Every structure is written in C-alpha cells, then in structure tokens.
Amino acid sequence: MLHNPDWDKTAKPDVMSVEGLAAWLETQQPETMYVYGDCRDCLICRYVEKFCGRTYKPVLIDLNTVGAVMERIALGTTERDRNYGDALKRCRRYLATGSIY
C-alpha cells in the first residue's frame, strides 16, 4: 500500500473559529495589549490580518463572519484585561464551558 504524506499531517483549526483564535494566541506574548475600539489595531483585526495576508490597515471585519463569541472574547470586561493572555483565558473558558464569563 502506498504511503500518503497527508496522513501524517495534523489537522489545523478553522481560522475563523474560537479554536483558531486560541491556537494563534498561544503563539503570542501574553502581555501584549490591544485597543478594542481601534478598528486598525484591535485583537480581531490583528488576527484576521495575520491570516488574510493583508499588508495594509484597516482590515474591515464582518462580525457575522467573525462571530459574536470572538467579538466578546476581544471585548473582555475591562481595558486591563485586553491583552493576549487574558483573551486566551477567555477562549479556553469558552471552549471548556460554552461561556466566556
């Protein structure tokens, strides 16, 4: 039987999913802050820009595509928790419980 090299590949999460956002956040510096209200430099904008290959700003995002859950993950509860580490905690909490808070 012939060996297919694709069999050895690990499945990657869908980019536009909470799993994909969590996987990306795991590769980032946890203390990195973002400004939720800045459409050129918010968490979702940075994330989408990374995977869409955009080299310009702003990246306009359709929230129906991104999803309300990812939007709430980016929003957090206060400005102090708008950093990659806390956003990752919210992703993990959602994936484990179905709730961000």
Secondary structure in CASP SS format (residue, H / E / C, confidence):
PFRMAT SS
TARGET T0000
AUTHOR 0000-0000-0000
METHOD secondary structure of the structure
MODEL  1
M C 1.00
L C 1.00
H C 1.00
N C 1.00
P H 1.00
D H 1.00
W H 1.00
D H 1.00
K C 1.00
T C 1.00
A C 1.00
K C 1.00
P C 1.00
D C 1.00
V C 1.00
M C 1.00
S C 1.00
V H 1.00
E H 1.00
G H 1.00
L H 1.00
A H 1.00
A H 1.00
W H 1.00
L H 1.00
E C 1.00
T C 1.00
Q C 1.00
Q C 1.00
P C 1.00
E C 1.00
T C 1.00
M E 1.00
Y C 1.00
V C 1.00
Y C 1.00
G C 1.00
D C 1.00
C C 1.00
R C 1.00
D C 1.00
C C 1.00
L H 1.00
I H 1.00
C H 1.00
R H 1.00
Y H 1.00
V H 1.00
E H 1.00
K H 1.00
F H 1.00
C H 1.00
G C 1.00
R C 1.00
T C 1.00
Y C 1.00
K C 1.00
P C 1.00
V C 1.00
L C 1.00
I C 1.00
D C 1.00
L H 1.00
N H 1.00
T H 1.00
V H 1.00
G C 1.00
A H 1.00
V H 1.00
M H 1.00
E H 1.00
R H 1.00
I H 1.00
A H 1.00
L H 1.00
G C 1.00
T C 1.00
T C 1.00
E H 1.00
R H 1.00
D H 1.00
R C 1.00
N E 1.00
Y H 1.00
G H 1.00
D H 1.00
A H 1.00
L H 1.00
K H 1.00
R H 1.00
C H 1.00
R H 1.00
R H 1.00
Y H 1.00
L H 1.00
A H 1.00
T H 1.00
G C 1.00
S C 1.00
I C 1.00
Y C 1.00
END
